[in-house]
């Protein structure tokens, strides 16, 4: 079994994050850019998975001719996306499949919006390509998506067709069970918290409490991780959550992170056996 790489000085020097803080110390984009210089290439590849939703949004905008609202957190440029649409290559396989389906007007899943079809392809891709921390995180995100969609449909007496992502235990129960928790609380304990939030009339409050669920799940996943890539991925996810509630300009974020790294490199000195390989 290969021992995980350890990033002692980087993890040790990161500012603590709490959900209630006024704003993140730097942006997730700045953190991503700097991680490229501090992570082993194999570990840095894992970072890419977390930013694919931004690329998904940009791909949809290109196909729907709405590139005006470009998401700067995407990893592919406008030019790269436009080139891939003209000559499908250079993007993850699930995106290329989606481009072909969209251009041929041949839906991959009947009755689903194009956005949901792309989301389903994305989750299929990341769940097949990841393991451990990332796999558990993406499974959790898909579960949250499906439960929120199911609760919303039930609250407003809307059909579920085309709203659920994937075909597994949770989606089958959501389609067929009349129980308040769809009979799933034993398998998905967090469903009880989501049910409590159903009684919250303030949409913003519901979203904030859902992000707290995400935050706590990251901590749970990293209970026994200390200086590994999983801790850095969790930190990146938390930065993204904080950004939802307190946006930070990218330039400001880059400056803050580079200043931090400079101080770390000057103040942290570990034995040679702790060097990152």
N, C-alpha and C positions, 0 to 999 in steps of 0.2 A: 504493500500500500504506500503510495506517494504521500509524503508529509506536505501539508499545505504551506505555502509561502507565508512568511510573517513580515509585516510592515510596522515594525516597532515604533520608530520615531514618528512616522506619519500618523498612526492611530493615536499615539500618546499625546501628540501636540494639537489634535483637533479640539476646537472649542466645544464645550458641552452644548447640547441642544435640548430645549424643553418646549413643549407644545405651546405654552403660553407666552413665549418670548415675543418681543415687539417685532423683530424682523430677523431673518437669517444672517449669520456673519458674512456670508458670501453666497453667490447664486449657485444653483446646481450646474449651470452651464460652465461657470468658472471652475468649479470643482472637477467637472468632467475633463476640461481642457488640461488641467494640471495633473490629473491622475495619469494621463498618457505618458508623462515623464517619470512617474514614480512607480508604476505597476509593471510587473512582468507582462509581456505581450499577451500571453494566454489569459491572464486575469483581466487585462484591459478589454479583451474581446467580450467579456461578460457585461461590461458597462453598456455596450451597444444595445443590448436587449432592452434596457430600461428606457431608452430614448426612441424606440421604434414607434410608439404611439404618435409622437410628433411627426415622424415621417409618414405615418398612415394618413394623418390629417392633411399633410402637404400633398400626398399623392392624390387624394380625393379632390383637392382644390385644383390640381393640374388637370385632372380628367373632366372636372365640371367647369373648367375655364374660369377659375376664381383664384388665380395666383396672387391677387392683390393682398390677400390676408395670409401672408406667409408666416409659418411658425418658426421662429429663429432657433428653437431647440432641436430642430431636425438635424440629422447627420448627413443628409444628401442635399446638395445645392439645387436651386431651381433649374440650372442648366443640366445637371445630372438627371433630374427627374424628367425633364422634357425630352432628353435624349433617349431615356429608357422607354418612354411612351411611344416614341417614333420607332425605335429598334429595341425591343425588350431584351435587356441584358444589364448587368451591373447592379441589380437590386436583389434582395432576398427572393427566394423562389416563390414564396407565397404572394409577394407583390406582383411578380411577373404573371402569375396565374390570374390574379385579380385584374390586371390590365387587359389581358386577353379576353376575359369574360365580359368586362365592361365595354370594350370596343366592339365586341361581337353581339352585344346586348343579349348575352346568354347567361342568366343568373346562375350562380353556383348553388344557391339554396333558394328555392321558390318561396315567395311570400315574405322575403326579408329585404329590408332596405339595403342599398349598396354599402352604406356605412356599417351596418350590422354584419353583412357578408365579409367585409374586410376585417372587422373585429374578430369574427369567428376564425378566419384564416390565420390571423395573427396569433390568437391563443393556441390554435392547433400547432403552429410553428414553434412558439417559445416553450410550450409544454413538452414538445418532442425533443427540443434541442438543449434543455437545461436539466439540472438535477440539484438535489440538496436545497440550499437556501432559495435560489432563484425559482426553482420549480415549485416549491411550496408557496412562494410569494405570488407567482402568477396564478396558481390554482386558487388561492385566496381571493385575488382580484376578480377572477372569473366568477367565483361564488358570490361575491358582493354584487357584481354587475347583475347577475341573474336574480338574486333575491330582491334587490331593489326594483328591478323591472317587474317581477311577479307581484310584489306588494303594490306597486303603482297601478298595475293593470287591475288588480282586485279592488283597490280603493276607488278607482274611477269606472269600474265595470267595463273594462276594455278587454278585447281578445288578446290572448298571449301569443298567438301565431306570429312568428317573425321577430319576437322580442328576446327570446332566450338564446344564449350562445352555447353551442355544444349539445351533445346528447349523452347524458350520464345520469347518475342517481338523482342529483338535485333537480335537474330540468324535468326528468320524468315525473318526480313527485310534485313539482310545481304545476305540471299540466293536469295531473290526475287526482290529487288529494284535495279534500275540502277542509282539512284541519287548518287551524290558524297558523301553525308552524310547518304545515305541509308534512307533518310527521318526521321532521328532520332535526329537531333540537338535540337529540342524542348524538347525532353524527356531526352536527355543526353547532356547537354551543353558543357561538356569537349570534345565532339567529334570534335568541331571546332579547338581546340588546337592540337588535334591529326592530323587533316587534314593539318594544317600548318606545322607540323613536317614531313609530307610526302614529302615536298619539300626540306628537309634537307638531303644532300647527305651523311653526316658523320653519320654512324650507332651509334658510341659512343655518339655523340651529341644528337641523337634521344632518346637513352636510358636514358641519363642524364635528358633530359627535361621530359621524362615520369615519372622518379622518382620524379621530382619536382611536377608534377601533383599529385602523391601519397602523397607527403609531405603536400601539400596544402589541400588535402582532409582530411587528419588526423586532421589538424587544424580546418577545417570546422566542422567536426564531434564533436570536443571537445570544440566548441565555448562557451558552457554554462556548461562545466564540470570543476571542480576545483581540488578536492582532492580525487577523486573517482578512482576505478579500471580502468575506461575508459582512464583516463589521463596516468596511468602507462602502459596500453596496447598500447596507442599511442606512448609513449616514447620508448617502446620496438620496435615498428615498425620503428620508426625513426632511432634507433640504427642499425637495420638491413639494412636500406637504406644506412646509412653512411658507413657501413662495405663493401658494394659493391664497394665503391670508395676508401676506405682507410682501408684495412684489418688490424685487430688488433689481435695479438697472444692471444689465450685464457688465458694462464697463466698471461700475462700482464694485461688482462682485469679483471681477478678475483682479483688480487692484488689491482688494482686501485679502484674497487668497494668496497672491504672490508675496504680499508683505508677510503673511503668516509663515509661508514656506521659508522665506529668507531668514526669519527669526529662528525657525526650527533647525535649519541647517547649521546655524551658528551656535545654538544653545544645547542641542542634543548630540551626545556622543556615545555610541553604543559599542560594546566589544565587537571585534571583527566577526565573531561567530554569529552575530545578529544581523549581518549585512543581508540586504535583500538580494536574492539570486534570481 
